[in-house]
Amino acid sequence: MAKAIHAMIRVLEEARSVALYETAFGLTVADRLDFDDFTLIYLSNGQSGFEVELTVNKDRTDPYDLGDGYGHLAVSVDDVNAEHARLRAAGLAPRKLVDFAPGGDVIARFFFIADPDD
């Protein structure tokens, strides 16, 4: 059986992206691999073995074209209301809280937050 180990996200600026993932999710740099044309930064925390890999292409200066779709990275927290307030206080502009109730009963409550590259 396959085991998910990381998700890769392309970013323009290492420092601002690392800062967001640390502030928002408590992820810190677990490893950093520097190559001639790109750098890979692996972020993790003690909650799981899953990592976020940030890829910085060194010659890239223009924002990435994200198209008309978007993806997301999901995390769980003990208190979504408190986490939403914490991120708002940190100036990270979380979007509104949403109740997910496909059958009429709320099965999840969530919000989105954009990374520095949107």
C-alpha positions in Angstrom: 0.0 0.0 0.0 1.2 3.5 -0.8 2.0 6.0 2.0 1.8 9.7 1.4 5.1 11.3 2.4 5.1 14.9 1.1 3.4 17.4 -1.1 5.4 19.8 -3.3 4.6 23.5 -3.7 6.5 25.9 -5.9 7.3 29.2 -4.3 9.1 32.4 -5.4 10.7 33.4 -2.1 12.0 30.9 0.4 12.0 33.1 3.5 8.5 34.4 3.2 7.1 31.0 2.5 9.0 29.3 5.3 7.8 32.0 7.7 4.1 31.5 6.7 4.2 27.7 7.1 5.9 28.0 10.5 3.5 30.7 11.8 0.4 29.1 10.4 1.1 25.4 10.9 4.1 25.0 13.2 6.2 23.5 10.3 9.9 24.0 10.5 12.7 23.2 8.1 13.6 19.5 8.4 16.0 19.4 5.5 17.2 21.8 2.7 18.8 20.6 -0.5 20.5 23.3 -2.6 21.1 22.6 -6.3 22.5 24.9 -9.1 19.0 25.7 -10.5 16.7 25.1 -7.6 16.4 24.5 -3.8 14.1 22.0 -2.1 13.0 22.8 1.5 11.3 20.1 3.5 9.0 21.3 6.3 7.6 19.1 9.0 6.5 19.0 12.7 6.1 16.3 15.3 2.4 15.7 14.5 3.1 13.3 11.6 5.8 12.1 9.2 4.2 14.0 6.3 6.3 16.9 4.9 5.6 19.9 2.8 8.3 20.4 0.1 8.8 23.9 -1.0 10.6 24.2 -4.4 12.3 27.4 -5.3 13.4 27.7 -8.9 16.4 30.1 -8.7 15.9 31.8 -12.1 12.1 32.4 -11.5 11.1 36.0 -11.0 7.5 36.0 -12.2 4.6 34.6 -10.2 3.5 31.1 -11.2 0.4 30.9 -13.4 -2.0 29.0 -11.1 -4.7 28.7 -13.8 -8.4 28.8 -13.0 -8.3 26.0 -10.5 -6.7 25.7 -7.1 -5.6 23.0 -4.7 -5.2 22.8 -1.0 -3.2 21.2 1.8 -5.5 20.1 4.7 -4.5 20.1 8.3 -6.6 19.4 11.4 -6.5 21.4 14.7 -8.2 20.9 18.1 -10.0 24.2 18.0 -10.7 25.7 14.6 -12.2 28.9 16.1 -9.1 29.6 18.2 -6.8 28.8 15.3 -8.8 31.1 13.0 -8.4 33.9 15.5 -4.7 33.2 16.0 -4.0 33.4 12.3 -6.1 36.6 12.0 -4.1 38.2 14.8 -0.9 37.1 13.1 -2.0 39.1 10.0 -2.3 36.0 7.8 -5.9 36.9 6.7 -7.7 33.6 7.0 -10.9 33.4 5.0 -14.3 33.0 6.7 -15.1 29.9 8.7 -17.3 27.5 6.8 -19.5 24.7 8.1 -19.4 21.6 5.8 -22.8 19.9 6.0 -23.4 17.9 2.8 -26.3 15.9 4.3 -27.6 18.6 6.6 -25.4 17.7 9.5 -22.2 19.6 10.1 -19.3 17.1 9.6 -16.5 19.6 9.5 -15.7 23.2 10.0 -12.9 24.8 8.0 -11.3 27.9 6.5 -8.8 28.6 3.8 -5.6 30.7 4.0 -3.5 31.7 1.0 0.2 31.1 1.0 2.5 34.0 -0.1 2.2 32.9 -3.8 -1.6 32.7 -3.6 
